[in-house]
Each structure stands twice: as structure tokens, then as C-alpha cells.
Amino acid sequence: MTEHPMTISLCMIVKNEEQTLARCLDSVADLMDEIIIVDTGSTDQTKMIAARYTDRIYMFEWKDDFAAARNESFDKATCSYIMWLDADDVLLEPDRERLRSLKQRLPKHIDAVVMPLHLAEGEQGEPLFSSRRVRLVKRERQYRWEGRLHEDLVIPQGQVVHADVAVTHRRMHDHTLRNQRILARWISEGGKLEGRLLYFHANECFDRGAYAEAAEAFDHLLEEPSGYREDRITACARASECYLHLGKPEQQLDRLLHSFRYSVPQADLCCMIGDWFFTRDEWSTAAYWYDQALEQQHHLPGLRPVPLPCYSWLPHVRLSHCYAHIGKLEASYEHNQAALRYLPDDPHLLDNERKLRKVIPNLSSTARPQNSSSCSGP
């Protein structure tokens, strides 16, 4: 435990967040030592709601620049560390306790903490899609935000650690039109569509379903001589999805294989390649790639967004199907059981278990696998 427990300034930028702000602050307010709200022009009850939690509320003229607003909020902080959240973020109870523990035990030499950001949830509240963000930073290091849109907290140096305190993002508003406007202005003022600006443009096209335009932009990004490794891996994955929608399977597979130029094969990309062969009934080849996904699950995917099932149960489910099709029923059963450790109540897996028990000798007395708390994604 640190000699002097850390203090945390929560810094937020908000605009017209009356539907979400209280939910967010209720989940973290008691863990913060001060709360700073920078309002960029709310016309609803946002400021009134914020006033129930803090008197540190500041107005900031919105300039279509998220980094400028976030830097303004950081400039108001006075505690030893700064944590940032969006109004549609929340900390669930297990993560509240993890943050409480982290606050008590974080060594004083740590400059920044990376935390998971869960971007989508399943029917039972399980995380389905996740990325990682630099979430907590030492104030004296004066780290700054960059980027008008999809801004990044730049950590050029310092001691950085990963923590298991997940932030859950529960978006209630569609910001597509706003993002398109900011991006268009950024492009018009910047002049040249390249680098991260090109990456953001490609993602905006992808998000609105303009797959031909998105594929062209992702391909141009991959042709550039340099760039962020994780952006390029994401570009490969999303370009592949574009070509799937466009009915161009060869380009779809090519972009997935192209990702290996930037990193060792990663679990989600291996699953996507496996799916390419799976949909063509090429069971043995598909099984090879799902096996590779299992082998690579221990490799953290960095800060890029990934589908968490690829890092837990999905390769086992696919392998169970593949091995059933090629007559390796024992292997099919083993992978079905492995998937059940993650999803013990899944009706399809339970049905598969019953069917396999009937056709495989000497399995009738085999015990069901117990749900394991060690089964978790990156």
C-alpha cells in the first residue's frame, strides 16, 4: 500500500447528457476525491444534475474539438491522479471494488493505467466487444489529449500498467451526424486525407454502411509506408468485413491474411479466417485456424477494439462443429465441454452435449464441466 493514498480527480466533458450523467456519477462519485465537469453548451438539465455531485462545473465554448475540451477539464484538476469518463460510461459493482482496491495499492511510481472499455454487452450483461484505453494518469506528468475526434491521451513516456478495472460504455445517443460534421471540417482544414485522419474517415464510412468507400479508404491506409500498428490491424479486419458485404470473398480473405504483416496472428483475426473456410464447408482448414485462435488467446490485442468471444468460447464452439462434420466426435465433445465452461446454460451447447453423449461410447457417466472463474477474455 502506498504511504500516502492516491487521490483522484474525475474529469468529464458533457453536453445534453441529462439521460445518462446521474447513472455515470452514481457509479463512481464516492470513489473520487473531486469531480470536474466541463460543459460544452448543454440546453437541458445536465448542469442541474451535475450540481448534485460537484460545484466544480465550468463552461467551455465548443469548437468541434474533443481534445481541446478534455485538456480544459484536465487543467482544472488538483488531485494526484486524473481519471476520465464519458457521461454514458458506468462502473459496474465488481469494477467499483477493483477501482477501490487499485486506489489503495497503486505504487507511486506508476504514471498511467490502462483499463478495459466494454463497448457492447450480451443478453446476460456479459461483455461482447471491448477495447482498452489509458484511463488514469498522474497529474504532474501533464499528459495531453490530441485529435479533434476520436481523441487520444498521448503517453510519450512513463511507467504504464494494465488494470482489470473495466469501464462499461452504454451509449444512448447516435453521434454519427456530429462525427461526420467534425470530420468533414477537420479534413477541409487539414487538406490531406492521410494517416489517422484517413483511418477515422474509413471508420466513419464503415459505421454508416458505406462499404465500398470504406474499403477504398482502408486499402489506401494500408498502402501508406508507416502508421500505427493497431490501426492497420483494425483496418485489415474492417476492410475484410467491407468485402464480405460487397460480395468479394477473395479480397475478404486477402485483407485478413494481410494483417500478419503487422503482428503475430491474433485470436480475432484467426477466427475470421476460420469463418471464411467454415462458411465454405472446408472443415479441416477452418479447424486449423480456430486452433490458431486458441493458441493466440494469451496475446493481448493492445488498445484496438476486439470481439471478446474470439478470446474465450467462440473457437471452441466452431471447433466442435468442425470436428463433428469430419467425424472426430470425441474432439467435438471436448470442445463443446470447453465452451460450456464459459456458457454453462447455453441451450445449443447443452443440446450438443446430449446428442454427442448418445453417439460416443463410454461418455454417459462423464461429469459436466464446472464453470470456471478463470475463463476470461483479454
N, C-alpha and C positions, 0 to 999 in steps of 0.2 A: 504494500500500500504506500502511496506517496506520502511524504511528510506533510505537505500542505495540499489537501484535496483540491482537484481542479475545479474551476468554476466555468460555467458555460453561458455564453450569450447566444440565444436563439435569434437568428436574423431572417426575416421574411420580407418578400415584396408581394403586394397584393393589389388587386383591382376587382371590385364587384364580386367578392367571394363570400357573400352572406350565407350561401348554402353549405359551405364547407369549412369555413375558418374555425368555428367553435369546435367542430369534430376534431380538427387537427390539434388545436391548442389544448383541448381536454385530454388528449393522449400524451402530451409532453410537458405541460406547463409546470407541474410540480417537480420536474427534473431539471428545470432551467433556473439559472440564477438571475437572469434578466431576459426580457423579451423585447425585441426591437421590430417594429412594424413600419415598413416604408410603403406608403400608399401612393399609387401612381395615377389616381384620378377616379376613385370609386364614387358612384352616384346612388348606391344602395345603402344598406345598413352595415357595411363592412367596418367602418371606423367605430361605430357604436358597439359592435360585437368585440372588436379588438380592445376597446377601453375597459371591458370587463376583466381583461387579463394583464394589461400593462398601461402605463402612462407614457411609454416611450413610442409614440406614434408620430411619424414625420410624413410630410407631403413632399412628393418629388415629381417634377414635370416629366411626363412620359415622352421619350424621344425615339420610340421604336428601337430600343437598345437595352436588352436584358442585362448585359454585363454592367452597363453604367448604373442601372438601378441596384443591382446586387452589390456592387462596390460601394454605393452610397450606404446601404444597410450595414456593411462590414465596417465602414468608417465610424459608425455610431457605437460600436461595441466597446465594452470596457473590461470584460472578463478575460480570464487567461486563455480560454478556447472559444471558438465560434462554431456553431452548428447552424446549418441552413436547411429549410424545408419549404416546400410549396404548400399552398393552402389545401390542396386536395391530397396531401400526404397524411399518413397516420402511422403511429406506432402501436402495434397490437401488444397485448399484455406480456407475452413472453419476451418481446423485444424491449419493452419498457424495463423489465427486470435486467435484461442484458446490458442496457444502457446504464442503469443504476450501478451495476457492478463495474462496468467499464470506467465510470466516473470516479470510482473509489480506487481503482487499481492501475490506471494508465500511467506508465512511467513518465517522468517529467521531460525526458529527452525526446519523446515522440512528438513529431511536428504535424502529422496529418494521419487521419484514419479513413480508410476506405470501407464502405458498408454496402451490402446488397440493397438493390432497389427492385422490389417486386412490382411488375408492371401489369400483370393480369393474374386473375385467380379462377380456380375451378369452382364447381358447384358446392364443394365442401369447404371452400376457403383456402384450398391448397394453392401455393404459387405455381403458375404455369409458365410465366415468362419473366425473366429477370436480367438486370444488368448490375453494374457496380459503379458507385460514384464516390469521389472524395467528399466526405460529408462533414468531417470535423477537423478543424485546423487550429494551430496555435496562433493566437492573435499577433504576437510580437514578430512573427515571420512576415506579416503584411502580404500574404498571398493575394493575388488579384484575379478577377474574372476577365475573360476575353470572349468576344463574339456577341454580335447583336442578337442572334437567335441560336438556340441550342448551345448556349454558352458553356464554357469550361472553366473550372477553377484550376489555374495553372500552378503546378508544384514543381518548379525547376530544380529544387534541391531540398534535402531534409530527410529525416527519418520517417518513413511511411509504413504503417502496419494495416493489416486487414482484420476487421472485427465481424462478428456474426450478428450484429445488431441490424436487423432488416427494417427498412422503411417500406411501407406498403402504399402504393400510389393508386388512388381510387378516383379517377378522373370523372367529372360530371359535365364538363363543357367540351364542345368541339372547337378547337382553336385553329382549324385548318385555314380558314379565310384570313385570320390575323397573321398566321405564319407566312402565308403566301404573299401578303402585302409587305411584310417586313423584308422577306427575302427578295422580292422584286425591287424594293428600294435599295437594298444592300447591293444587289447586282448592278443596278443602274448607276450607283455612285462609285462602285468599285471598278467597273469597266470590264474586268476579265473574269470569265467563269472558269475557275480552276481551283485545285486544292480542296480545302474544306468547304469552300463556297459551292464548288461543283458537287461535292458529296451531299451537302444539305439540299441542293436543288434536286438531285436524283432521289433523295429520300422523300421530299415533298411530292414529287411526281408519283412515286411508288405508293405513298399513302392515299393519294386521291384516285388511284387506279389507272393512271396514265402509263401503262406498262411499256409501250413502245418508246415513249420519251424517256422513261426511267432507265430502260435497258441501255439506250444510247448513251445516257449520261454516266451510268455506272461503267460502261465499257471505256468511255473516254477517261474516266478517273483511273482505271486500271492500266491505261496506256501511258500515264504520266510517269516520269522517271523516279519520283520519290513521293512520299506521303506516309501517313500514319498506318502502321501495320494492321491495327484492328479495324480501321475504316475500310481497308482493302479486303479483309476477310468478310466483313459485313457486306461490302459491295458485291463480292462473289456470290454470297448466299442470296442476296436480294435480286441480283441480275438473273440468277437461276430461276427464281420464282417468277420473274417477269417473262422469261422464255417459256415457262410452263403455261402461263396464261395465254401467251401468244401462239402456242401450239408449235414450238420449235424445240423438240426434245434433244437434238444433238447439241445445240447451243446451251441448253439447260445443263446437261452433264458436263460440257466443256468448262463452264464457269465454276462448277463445284470443284472439279479437278484443279482448276487454276488457283484455287485458294491455297494449295500445298506449296506454292511459291513463297508464301509469307509466313508459314508456321508449320509445325508438325500437324498431321491430321487431327482435327478436333472433333469431339463427340457429335455435335450437332451437324457438322458437315458430313461426317461419315454416315449418320442416319439418313441424311438427304440423298446421298449416293445410293445407300441401301434401298431407299424408297423407289429410286429410279428403276432399279432392277426388279424390285418386288412387284411393281405395277406391271411388269412385263413377264411375270411368272418365271423369272430366272432365279430360282430359289437358292441355289448354291452360291451364286455370286452375291446375291443380296445378303445371305447369311455371313459371308466373309466380311462385308462392310459393317454389319451390325456387331460382329465380333470386334472389329476395329474400334467401333464406338465404345464398347465396354472397356477395351484396353486403354482408351484415352480419357475416360471419365475423370481420372485424377488430375488431369491437366486443367488448371484454371483458365477460363476463356478470356481473362483480362476484364476490361471495362465494357466490352461490347455486349449488347443485349443477346440473350440466348434463350431458347425454349428449354425449360428445366426437365421435362420428361426425357429428353435425349441424354440427360445426365443421371437418370435414375431408372424408371421402369420400361420406357419405350423400347430400347434394344432387346430386352428380354421378351417382350410381347411379340415383336417381329420375328425373333429367332424361334420362338415356339411355333409360330405359323410356318416358317420356312422348313424347319425340321419335320414337322408333321407332313408337309407336302412331299418331302423326299424320303419319307418312311423311317426317319430316325425318331421313333416315338419316345424313347427314354430321354433323349436330349430335349425333345419338345416339352416333356413333362417337367424336366428340371428347370427350364427357363420359365415355364408357366408358374412354377412354385416361386421362383425368384421374383417374378413380377408381383405375386401375391404378397410378398413381404412389404412391398410399397403400397399396394392397393388391396388390402385383405378382404374388403367387402364388394369388390367389383363383380357384378353378376356374370359378365362374359368370361372372366378368368375362372370363376367358380364352376361355370358350366363346362369349360375346357377341362378343368381338373376332373370332374365327374366322368366325362367322356373318355379321357385318357386312362383313368383307373380301370375302366371296363375292358379296354383292349390291350393293356400291358399286364402281363403276368406278375404276380408277387408284389403288387402295389396296394392291395386292398387294405393292408394294415399300416401303411406308411402314414406318419403323423403329418398334419398340416403344418406348414412353416409358421412361426410366430412373427408378428410384426416387430420389426427391429428399428429402434430409435436411431441406429447408425446409418440408416438409409436416407441420405440427403443429397441434394444437388450442390453445385458449386456456390 
